[in-house]
């Protein structure tokens, strides 16, 4: 079982995930790839074998009004191939997760087309790196728009219209409020798209009351034999939230509010994770993307916690 984290490295100051310059300063994928090489070196040293690349790694790549950025993938073909070879040597599983603004099932066709362009571009980068089909682009169904079935059907149609490289890379994740595992599984049955099971989203959104083990199986079984599925795991935040409120006299004050269970915690609750792994005992192997605010620090801490609290489990599952 490979453990991974998303985008930002906290364990080694100075490592950047992508070129963040504005368009006026001519940012470029080549700069981001140089940053990624440094991150890959760090991941190798820490024996971390799963990583989510920033969806902003190629700045303005699909911006309709900035054609000067549209050829970055072709311009960086050699660098992408070299980085992919580095990932394969390290057995490093990579993925993308486009932002929440990528809505493939949007009622507005122009919004859906923009989202499709981003998905296609990220699939092209994974292809240019020469990575296998386990390197994926993760997305959500999108908006409900007052009609669940129509929204699901619209996603299925738009998925089928994507070019083959994008369909081969795209996977679908249950979300925390609108489309739960039973919804994404319906889309899988229509299209064959592979599913990501998100543990915290499942806890927040399960309107058909699917048991945990059944829900995990629904996602894992959507992956073909010979491919290792991946899931997302996070613990809910338990801390107070600090909010600002306006006083009658116009001044402002800070107030404490209870936590939102949809938000990710800084670290992973090890007992919750251990229980989840035990609950899925006997299932096919899967990798786990940890979604915690402490990023790689949360991953390294969870490793220590597993060695302390569940050494037999960590050894049996070969968790790294």
DOVO-830730 format. One line per 10 residues: number of its first residue (from 1); for each residue x, y, z of N, C-alpha, C. Coordinates in steps of 0.001 Angstrom, whole numbers. Layout:
BEGIN
NUM) X/Y/Z/X/Y/Z/X/Y/Z; ...
END
This chain:
BEGIN
1) 847/-1191/0/0/0/0/882/1240/0; 803/2019/-1084/1524/3282/-1143/681/4381/-512; 1308/5211/318/667/6400/861/1168/7614/88; 265/8552/-171/655/9752/-903/68/11003/-286; 501/12146/-814/-37/13429/-367/-121/14352/-1580; -741/15510/-1369/-1058/16392/-2486/-210/17659/-2499; 459/17879/-3572/1005/19154/-4058/2100/19750/-3181; 1750/20387/-2074/2705/21210/-1335/3549/20381/-376; 4858/20592/-411/5778/19920/500/6037/20836/1695; 5828/20310/2893/6093/21081/4104/7352/20608/4824
11) 7781/19387/4534/8894/18809/5275/10260/19310/4866; 10358/20017/3767/11628/20590/3332/11358/21992/2779; 11642/23018/3561/11376/24391/3135/12087/24719/1821; 11400/25494/1003/12009/25950/-237/11575/25196/-1468; 10959/24029/-1306/10502/23272/-2466/9188/23860/-2972; 9172/24211/-4246/7976/24778/-4865/7287/23737/-5722; 5952/23793/-5758/5197/22784/-6504/4982/23167/-7965; 5026/24474/-8287/4781/24906/-9663/5147/26373/-9807; 5253/26806/-11048/5573/28195/-11360/4343/29059/-11092; 4438/29951/-10113/3282/30743/-9689/3293/32169/-10248
21) 4215/32468/-11147/4268/33820/-11687/3034/34140/-12529; 2683/35398/-12588/1557/35846/-13402/1945/35833/-14867; 945/35914/-15742/1189/35779/-17168/2144/36837/-17709; 2156/38019/-17076/3020/39092/-17565/4500/38726/-17479; 4830/37776/-16586/6222/37363/-16392/6566/36072/-17113; 5704/35645/-18026/5942/34470/-18876/6268/33203/-18082; 5371/32774/-17182/5587/31501/-16483/5544/30349/-17480; 6120/29208/-17082/6190/28126/-18066/6256/26771/-17372; 5727/25762/-18070/5777/24386/-17594/7208/23941/-17309; 8162/24410/-18089/9555/24000/-17885/10048/24376/-16491
31) 9614/25522/-15991/9998/25937/-14641/9364/25003/-13609; 8078/24702/-13805/7392/23792/-12887/8049/22416/-12872; 8468/21929/-14033/9086/20605/-14097/10423/20585/-13365; 11151/21688/-13405/12393/21768/-12631/12087/21693/-11132; 11022/22373/-10710/10607/22283/-9307/10201/20847/-8961; 9488/20187/-9868/9036/18819/-9612/10220/17863/-9483; 11257/18075/-10264/12446/17216/-10123/12986/17284/-8702; 13040/18483/-8155/13519/18636/-6777/12588/17931/-5791; 11279/18031/-6028/10327/17340/-5162/10507/15837/-5266; 10704/15326/-6476/10889/13888/-6655/12130/13403/-5913
41) 13187/14201/-5911/14395/13826/-5150/14039/13695/-3672; 13312/14660/-3161/12883/14605/-1756/12010/13383/-1488; 11058/13105/-2382/10185/11948/-2198/10993/10658/-2181; 12009/10575/-3043/12857/9398/-3047/13612/9231/-1739; 14127/10327/-1214/14858/10265/51/13953/9827/1197; 12696/10261/1169/11755/9936/2237/10981/8647/1945; 11270/8010/816/10604/6768/407/9083/6942/331; 8679/8076/-195/7270/8353/-466/7022/8007/-1925; 6022/7194/-2199/5857/6635/-3540/4512/6988/-4189; 3952/8087/-3733/2689/8542/-4328/2585/10048/-4139
51) 2190/10759/-5203/2200/12218/-5140/1198/12784/-6133; 479/13830/-5716/-453/14539/-6593/205/15831/-7075; 332/15954/-8392/928/17130/-9008/-84/18273/-9003; 396/19486/-8825/-477/20653/-8873/-1173/20744/-10224; -2460/21052/-10204/-3198/21231/-11455/-2801/22517/-12162; -1984/23363/-11503/-1502/24608/-12100/-69/24482/-12609; 382/23256/-12839/1782/23029/-13198/2138/23656/-14543; 1176/23769/-15448/1399/24410/-16751/579/25696/-16794; 1139/26820/-16400/352/28052/-16241/-310/28502/-17540; -1595/28801/-17454/-2384/29371/-18560/-2409/28466/-19798
61) -2170/27187/-19595/-2047/26261/-20726/-3283/26255/-21613; -4462/26319/-21021/-5695/26228/-21801/-6453/27552/-21870; -5833/28643/-21453/-6527/29938/-21453/-6854/30323/-22893; -8124/30554/-23193/-8509/30794/-24591/-7947/32072/-25186; -7607/33037/-24340/-7134/34330/-24833/-5618/34483/-24770; -4910/33392/-24459/-3454/33471/-24342/-2802/32332/-25125; -2854/32397/-26445/-2307/31304/-27256/-805/31102/-27078; -109/32097/-26559/1331/31952/-26364/1680/30854/-25352; 682/30422/-24552/931/29378/-23555/444/28000/-24000; -166/27885/-25156/-874/26665/-25538/33/25505/-25934
71) 1297/25763/-26247/2182/24702/-26743/3195/24231/-25697; 2932/24492/-24440/3911/24167/-23404/4222/22671/-23320; 3215/21831/-23525/3454/20389/-23430/4413/19941/-24531; 4176/20384/-25755/5086/20044/-26853/6476/20620/-26622; 6534/21825/-26119/7825/22475/-25885/8632/21779/-24789; 7943/21051/-23915/8615/20393/-22788/8604/18868/-22931; 8498/18375/-24160/8392/16925/-24362/9566/16179/-23737; 10776/16668/-23935/11960/15983/-23402/11967/16016/-21874; 11635/17161/-21306/11630/17273/-19835/10550/16386/-19218; 9378/16327/-19844/8311/15466/-19342/8716/13998/-19397
81) 9334/13581/-20500/9773/12193/-20624/10815/11852/-19563; 11738/12776/-19316/12773/12531/-18312/12177/12444/-16912; 11213/13298/-16632/10586/13272/-15314/9770/11987/-15140; 9114/11543/-16201/8389/10282/-16135/9307/9109/-15886; 10466/9107/-16507/11446/8046/-16265/11912/8064/-14814; 12083/9243/-14274/12469/9374/-12863/11381/8792/-11959; 10126/9094/-12267/9013/8567/-11471/8962/7049/-11543; 9181/6489/-12718/9142/5024/-12853/10277/4370/-12071; 11445/4965/-12088/12572/4396/-11321/12251/4370/-9834; 11520/5368/-9364/11195/5456/-7940/9902/4744/-7585
91) 9240/4115/-8572/7923/3518/-8358/6976/4548/-7759; 7003/5745/-8336/6243/6880/-7830/4949/7013/-8620; 3840/6833/-7947/2529/6946/-8581/2092/8402/-8564; 1725/8927/-9736/1386/10340/-9876/-68/10514/-10293; -610/11689/-9994/-1985/11998/-10388/-2172/13495/-10450; -3281/13902/-11052/-3761/15282/-11033/-5154/15284/-10411; -5536/16424/-9867/-6916/16631/-9401/-7309/18059/-9761; -7964/18258/-10919/-8356/19619/-11316/-9198/20299/-10252; -9221/21616/-10301/-9911/22402/-9284/-11421/22207/-9351; -12098/22755/-8344/-13553/22635/-8263/-14254/23404/-9377
101) -13498/24232/-10097/-14092/24998/-11194/-14160/24186/-12490; -13609/22993/-12487/-13710/22099/-13642/-14997/21301/-13481; -16028/21675/-14230/-17365/21095/-14068/-17786/20497/-15402; -17549/19217/-15556/-17813/18568/-16831/-19308/18468/-17117; -20134/18471/-16076/-21582/18319/-16301/-22327/19646/-16255; -21614/20758/-16427/-22250/22081/-16362/-23373/22210/-17388; -24420/22923/-17005/-25500/23189/-17963/-25016/24109/-19085; -24108/25002/-18752/-23514/25897/-19744/-22450/25125/-20521; -22681/24936/-21806/-21771/24143/-22631/-20359/24719/-22645; -20221/26034/-22598/-18895/26650/-22644/-18086/26323/-21397
111) -18751/26248/-20234/-18060/25876/-18996/-17602/24428/-19070; -18467/23553/-19580/-18101/22148/-19731/-16934/21982/-20701; -16933/22743/-21784/-15846/22648/-22763/-14523/23111/-22163; -14569/24165/-21350/-13349/24623/-20684/-12821/23535/-19753; -13713/22906/-18992/-13288/21835/-18110/-12691/20676/-18884; -13305/20339/-20000/-12793/19242/-20817/-11389/19552/-21322; -11125/20806/-21702/-9786/21172/-22174/-8742/20956/-21097; -9068/21301/-19853/-8118/21097/-18761/-7867/19617/-18515; -8926/18818/-18536/-8780/17378/-18332/-7924/16765/-19433; -8182/17147/-20673/-7397/16633/-21801/-5931/17011/-21646
121) -5666/18255/-21256/-4280/18711/-21117/-3540/17938/-20031; -4200/17690/-18905/-3529/16962/-17833/-3299/15504/-18207; -4243/14918/-18940/-4026/13563/-19454/-2854/13538/-20429; -2728/14561/-21266/-1618/14635/-22211/-282/14697/-21490; -221/15416/-20379/1034/15493/-19628/1414/14134/-19058; 446/13397/-18530/736/12060/-18016/1178/11131/-19142; 559/11271/-20311/981/10481/-21464/2403/10850/-21885; 2694/12143/-21905/4028/12594/-22301/5099/12114/-21329; 4712/11835/-20096/5643/11293/-19112/5799/9783/-19253; 4989/9175/-20115/5109/7743/-20341/4636/6903/-19177
131) 3653/7385/-18435/3182/6692/-17242/2057/5724/-17586; 1928/4671/-16784/865/3696/-16976/-491/4254/-16602; -1529/3437/-16780/-2909/3896/-16593/-3286/4126/-15138; -2417/3758/-14193/-2696/4060/-12791/-2447/5533/-12475; -1771/6249/-13352/-1604/7699/-13209/-2859/8358/-13763; -3635/9002/-12897/-4992/9399/-13270/-5242/10875/-13036; -6342/11340/-13634/-6882/12681/-13410/-8204/12496/-12671; -8294/13033/-11475/-9463/12822/-10607/-10425/13991/-10747; -11698/13684/-10888/-12699/14740/-10953/-13937/14339/-10157; -14846/15318/-9983/-16151/15084/-9364/-17232/15190/-10430
141) -18424/14745/-10084/-19530/14828/-11033/-19791/16279/-11410; -19827/17170/-10416/-20061/18587/-10693/-21291/19113/-9988; -22136/19857/-10711/-23288/20510/-10105/-24543/19661/-10164; -25419/19881/-9179/-26689/19158/-9120/-27735/19793/-10035; -27799/21106/-10070/-28692/21864/-10946/-30150/21438/-10806; -30541/21008/-9606/-31933/20715/-9327/-32469/19407/-9875; -31616/18621/-10542/-32096/17369/-11142/-30938/16367/-11139; -30931/15486/-10138/-29815/14555/-9950/-29603/13667/-11172; -30662/13033/-11658/-30498/12107/-12770/-30001/12825/-14032; -30560/13992/-14315/-30116/14739/-15495/-28655/15152/-15365
151) -28243/15529/-14140/-26845/15922/-13922/-25901/14741/-14140; -26304/13563/-13658/-25483/12367/-13840/-25427/11973/-15320; -26555/12029/-15980/-26584/11665/-17397/-25741/12628/-18225; -25768/13906/-17850/-24985/14899/-18582/-23485/14628/-18402; -23076/14265/-17187/-21673/13912/-16978/-21291/12712/-17834; -22139/11688/-17854/-21845/10482/-18622/-21681/10812/-20109; -22558/11655/-20635/-22457/12030/-22054/-21170/12784/-22337; -20840/13721/-21465/-19637/14522/-21683/-18387/13648/-21546; -18401/12718/-20633/-17277/11793/-20506/-17079/11004/-21795; -18154/10499/-22352/-18072/9695/-23574/-17550/10514/-24752
161) -17729/11831/-24704/-17274/12684/-25804/-15806/13058/-25691; -15178/12792/-24561/-13760/13109/-24401/-12921/12236/-25329; -11777/12728/-25785/-10886/11873/-26573/-10372/10711/-25737; -9983/9647/-26385/-9610/8408/-25690/-8540/8608/-24618; -7462/9371/-24876/-6460/9533/-23813/-7029/10121/-22527; -7986/11053/-22666/-8595/11645/-21477/-9523/10659/-20781; -10320/9902/-21540/-11188/8890/-20923/-10351/7838/-20196; -9210/7502/-20772/-8344/6477/-20173/-7765/6939/-18840; -7578/8243/-18694/-6972/8786/-17472/-7997/9227/-16430; -9184/9624/-16862/-10127/10255/-15947/-10763/9238/-15001
171) -10838/9596/-13722/-11528/8779/-12718/-12470/9685/-11938; -13487/9086/-11324/-14577/9852/-10713/-14648/9589/-9210; -14729/10675/-8451/-14719/10609/-6985/-16062/11032/-6406; -16532/10335/-5386/-17715/10779/-4650/-17394/12065/-3895; -18372/12951/-3767/-18113/14222/-3085/-18815/14263/-1731; -18669/15408/-1045/-19085/15484/355/-20511/15966/554; -21225/16352/-523/-22536/16936/-275/-23606/16581/-1298; -23242/16234/-2539/-24262/16087/-3571/-24266/14707/-4231; -23108/14238/-4664/-23047/12984/-5404/-22225/11967/-4612; -22924/11022/-3994/-22253/10047/-3144/-21886/8816/-3961
181) -21443/7772/-3287/-20889/6613/-3973/-21928/5921/-4855; -23183/5913/-4449/-24213/5291/-5291/-24396/6049/-6599; -24192/7374/-6575/-24282/8178/-7795/-23106/7910/-8727; -21895/7939/-8169/-20725/7700/-9025/-20737/6278/-9569; -21277/5347/-8777/-21348/3969/-9261/-22348/3854/-10409; -23402/4645/-10390/-24342/4663/-11519/-23618/5107/-12786; -22783/6160/-12665/-22029/6634/-13824/-21067/5544/-14304; -20444/4851/-13370/-19546/3752/-13758/-20291/2691/-14560; -21485/2348/-14129/-22234/1316/-14846/-22594/1759/-16264; -22774/3067/-16451/-23120/3575/-17786/-21906/3695/-18691
191) -20751/4004/-18115/-19593/4404/-18932/-18356/3542/-18755; -18247/2852/-17614/-17024/2108/-17319/-15952/2934/-16649; -16213/4218/-16348/-15215/5055/-15688/-14837/4454/-14338; -13557/4515/-14011/-13089/4009/-12718/-13448/4991/-11601; -13604/4452/-10394/-14070/5249/-9263/-13007/5383/-8190; -13001/6555/-7568/-12204/6812/-6374/-13154/6832/-5185; -12824/6086/-4147/-13591/6148/-2907/-12931/7157/-1987; -13682/8168/-1563/-13194/9155/-601/-13873/8901/742; -13067/8573/1739/-13582/8157/3041/-14354/9278/3744; -13771/10477/3834/-14451/11565/4549/-15690/12021/3801
201) -15615/12058/2479/-16810/12403/1702/-17924/11376/1923; -17543/10123/2007/-18536/9069/2250/-19221/9279/3595; -18468/9679/4611/-19060/9907/5925/-20048/11070/5892; -19803/12042/5015/-20656/13224/4942/-21809/13078/3952; -21666/12194/2979/-22686/12083/1927/-22891/10621/1564; -23996/10067/2022/-24332/8669/1730/-25845/8545/1787; -26527/9210/862/-27977/9345/988/-28732/8041/785; -28078/7005/289/-28752/5712/162/-28337/4734/1253; -27498/5205/2190/-27130/4378/3329/-26326/3141/2958; -25446/3256/1983/-24624/2118/1563/-23634/1781/2679
211) -23550/522/3125/-22559/159/4139/-21140/423/3646; -20243/728/4579/-18872/1098/4227/-18201/45/3350; -18248/-1206/3768/-17559/-2244/3006/-18118/-2348/1584; -19415/-2222/1444/-20021/-2279/109/-19576/-1087/-731; -19512/83/-98/-19117/1287/-828/-17678/1177/-1329; -16789/680/-467/-15391/527/-882/-15283/-483/-2015; -16004/-1581/-1907/-15975/-2588/-2976/-16478/-2017/-4304; -17516/-1196/-4243/-18048/-604/-5462/-16967/180/-6198; -16150/899/-5442/-15085/1682/-6058/-13928/793/-6519; -13465/-82/-5657/-12305/-914/-6008/-12607/-1806/-7201
221) -13809/-2353/-7251/-14155/-3284/-8334/-14353/-2579/-9676; -14368/-1259/-9675/-14499/-535/-10942/-13174/-481/-11699; -12088/-891/-11045/-10758/-876/-11672/-10480/-2231/-12310; -9909/-2230/-13509/-9607/-3503/-14171/-8574/-4316/-13403; -8593/-5615/-13611/-7563/-6485/-13041/-6204/-6031/-13561; -5210/-6096/-12688/-3874/-5671/-13074/-3569/-4227/-12744; -4594/-3422/-12384/-4389/-2049/-11941/-4689/-1951/-10445; -3894/-1171/-9743/-4121/-964/-8314/-5007/261/-8120; -6198/88/-7565/-7054/1261/-7308/-6413/2172/-6276; -6935/3391/-6202/-6515/4266/-5111/-7741/4891/-4473
231) -7614/5202/-3206/-8686/5855/-2473/-8139/7131/-1845; -9031/7975/-1386/-8652/9169/-641/-9073/8983/815; -8185/9372/1714/-8501/9231/3141/-8113/10519/3858; -9017/10997/4704/-8730/12139/5561/-9584/12032/6811; -9131/12709/7855/-9887/12796/9096/-10543/14167/9167; -11724/14272/9788/-12384/15583/9879/-11697/16481/10901; -11707/17768/10631/-11153/18724/11595/-12028/18736/12856; -11363/18836/13990/-12088/18896/15258/-11871/20220/15982; -10986/21078/15462/-10671/22333/16131/-11778/23369/15936; -11828/24316/16865/-12680/25481/16671/-12280/26215/15389
241) -13260/26845/14767/-12992/27767/13669/-13047/29192/14211; -12097/30020/13763/-12085/31429/14153/-12711/32239/13028; -13775/32973/13347/-14462/33793/12354/-14528/35230/12849; -14680/36152/11907/-14780/37574/12241/-16232/38017/12097; -16727/38698/13108/-18089/39226/13096/-18057/40742/13319; -19041/41410/12732/-19110/42870/12831/-19946/43272/14044; -19435/44190/14855/-20161/44721/15992/-21110/45831/15533; -22119/46181/16371/-23056/47262/16001/-22365/48592/15732; -21234/48831/16377/-20535/50107/16182/-19577/50080/14994; -19580/48996/14244/-18728/48907/13060/-17391/48230/13286
251) -16991/48064/14529/-15751/47350/14811/-15972/45842/14591; -14897/45110/14603/-14988/43664/14362/-14434/42888/15545; -14947/41703/15724/-14488/40844/16796/-14319/39421/16261; -13455/38665/16887/-13278/37263/16529/-14149/36390/17423; -14801/35407/16796/-15634/34476/17543/-15205/33056/17196; -15476/32149/18122/-15162/30739/17905/-16420/30004/17464; -16272/29212/16398/-17385/28439/15870/-17014/26959/15892; -18003/26092/15982/-17695/24659/15973/-17121/24231/14628; -16451/23094/14595/-15826/22646/13349/-16846/22213/12315; -16397/22198/11058/-17167/21629/9963/-16574/20269/9639
261) -17400/19237/9676/-16880/17879/9498/-16461/17578/8066; -16777/18489/7145/-16337/18298/5760/-14885/18716/5560; -14323/19451/6513/-12969/19976/6345/-11925/18960/6793; -10774/18997/6127/-9692/18074/6453/-8948/18527/7706; -8519/17557/8490/-7689/17849/9658/-6247/18066/9223; -5428/18526/10153/-4005/18712/9845/-3308/17363/9665; -3634/16419/10531/-3011/15099/10502/-4096/14029/10369; -3675/12800/10204/-4595/11673/10074/-4754/11000/11429; -5994/10780/11850/-6257/10029/13069/-5827/8578/12832; -4778/8102/13501/-4269/6766/13185/-5245/5652/13525
271) -6014/5830/14590/-6954/4778/14994/-8090/4643/13974; -8513/5775/13429/-9530/5773/12390/-8995/5084/11128; -7748/5389/10781/-7143/4782/9591/-6950/3279/9790; -6464/2895/10950/-6276/1472/11243/-7593/727/11148; -8653/1305/11713/-9960/660/11656/-10431/505/10217; -10194/1530/9396/-10600/1455/7998/-9863/330/7281; -8577/237/7479/-7803/-824/6825/-8275/-2197/7304; -8571/-2309/8594/-9084/-3580/9108/-10463/-3895/8532; -11293/-2870/8370/-12640/-3077/7819/-12596/-3529/6368; -11519/-3223/5669/-11389/-3623/4265/-10427/-4795/4113
281) -10193/-5510/5180/-9336/-6693/5116/-9932/-7716/4148; -9084/-8282/3326/-9537/-9252/2349/-9889/-8654/1005; -9952/-7323/920/-10211/-6663/-353/-8939/-6673/-1195; -9076/-6335/-2471/-7897/-6209/-3317/-7033/-5056/-2826; -5757/-5100/-3168/-4838/-4061/-2726/-5234/-2701/-3302; -4966/-1651/-2537/-5233/-290/-2999/-4179/645/-2405; -3984/1776/-3061/-3120/2836/-2557/-3984/3920/-1932; -3371/4751/-1089/-4137/5750/-333/-3519/7134/-487; -4291/8053/-1062/-3909/9458/-1087/-4436/10116/181; -3512/10587/1020/-3895/11242/2265/-4175/12715/1988
291) -5340/13174/2392/-5707/14571/2193/-5740/15250/3559; -4574/15721/3971/-4413/16356/5272/-3661/17662/5083; -3965/18631/5911/-3361/19946/5739/-1859/19936/6031; -1393/18972/6782/43/18880/7065/810/18132/5979; 124/17722/4905/753/17193/3692/1713/16041/3993; 2972/16171/3558/3944/15091/3754/4232/14845/5227; 4110/15877/6054/4329/15685/7491/3261/14760/8071; 2038/14869/7570/971/13975/8022/1257/12542/7587; 1768/12376/6384/2100/11031/5898/3198/10404/6759; 4253/11155/7007/5361/10616/7790/4929/10307/9220
301) 4060/11142/9771/3564/10892/11137/2685/9639/11156; 1842/9464/10139/993/8276/10098/1839/7014/10013; 2903/7048/9238/3808/5897/9186/4316/5530/10580; 4767/6550/11322/5259/6307/12680/4152/5738/13560; 2955/6303/13450/1838/5844/14271/1480/4395/13951; 1528/4023/12684/1207/2645/12312/2249/1680/12860; 3505/2083/12811/4548/1210/13375/4379/1054/14894; 3847/2091/15519/3668/2037/16973/2404/1287/17369; 1274/1595/16714/-17/1090/17154/-497/-157/16410; 20/-381/15211/-444/-1531/14421/689/-2092/13569
311) 1784/-2507/14198/2944/-2961/13411/2641/-4176/12539; 1818/-5102/13042/1491/-6286/12235/690/-5895/10998; -231/-4971/11180/-1041/-4514/10056/-179/-3801/9023; 704/-2926/9486/1575/-2188/8572/2467/-3135/7784; 2955/-4184/8447/3807/-5150/7756/3007/-6007/6787; 1807/-6435/7203/999/-7293/6354/562/-6560/5090; 212/-5295/5227/-229/-4498/4067/952/-3848/3342; 2161/-4005/3851/3365/-3408/3249/3127/-1921/2997; 2716/-1218/4062/2374/191/3947/3646/1021/3934; 3800/1836/2885/4987/2706/2770/4573/4119/2427
END
